[in-house]
Amino acid sequence: MSRAVNLIASSGRVEERCKLLSQVGLIAPIFEESNMYEITHEGQEYLDGEMSRIDRSHQLRFFSRIYIKLINQSMRPVS
């Protein structure tokens, strides 16, 4: 995908963002344990600007909490 739209992102970065978007319900794996995703109904509403301000605010707060958890996990020393 990054080649198709000329984005500069590592595969790790794309994987990280997909996990986060999946955790807030904007995308979902096409099947369990897949690394391919599709946009959910909520994700399409967000893209179309149809999601209410309250829904967006709730998802952004949730998204922020998950992102902080992932950052903290990645900073743990490897044993």
N, C-alpha and C positions, 0 to 999 in steps of 0.2 A: 504494500500500500504506500509506503513512504516514497517509493520510486514513482508511483503513478501520479502523486500530487506534489512531488518534489519537497518532501519534508526531510528534515535532518533530525533523526531520533534513533537511538540504539534500540535493538530488539528488546533489551531489558527494560528500557523506559516505556516502550509500547505495552509490554506485558504488565508492568506496574500500573499504568493508567487504566488498562482494561480491567484489572482486578478491582481497582477502586470504583470504576463506573459500574461494574457488575454488582459490587457490594451495596451501592445505593440504588440499584434497580433500573439503571438507564440502558444497560446492555445485559445480555445473558449468553452463556455458552450455548452453542447449537445442540450439544449433547453433553452429558456429564463428563467431567475431566477433559473437555475439549479446549484447545487453544484458539478456536475460531468462535467468533461472537456474532450475535445479531442484535439489532436495536429492539428494545421492548416497547410496548405500548406507551409506557411512561416516558421512555427515551424519545419517542417520536413526538409526544405532546410537548416535551421540553424544547425540541428542535423547532417545532411549529409555533412556539410561543404561547401555547395553550395552557400550560401548567400554571396554576395560580401562584401568586406571590408567596402565600403561606407554604404551599407544597415545595416551592423552590428553596425557601428559607430553611425549611426542615431538612431537606436533602443536603443542602450545602453545609449545615451544621454537622449532620451525620457524616458527610464526606470528609470534613475537616478532622473529626475525631478519629476516623479510620486511618487517614493519612498520617496523623501524628503517631498512632500505634505502630504503623508500618515503619516509620522512620526510627522509632525507638527500638523496634525489633532488629532493624538492620544495623544499629549501632552497638548491639550486644557483642561482647567478645566471643570469638569462636573457640569452643573447647576441643 
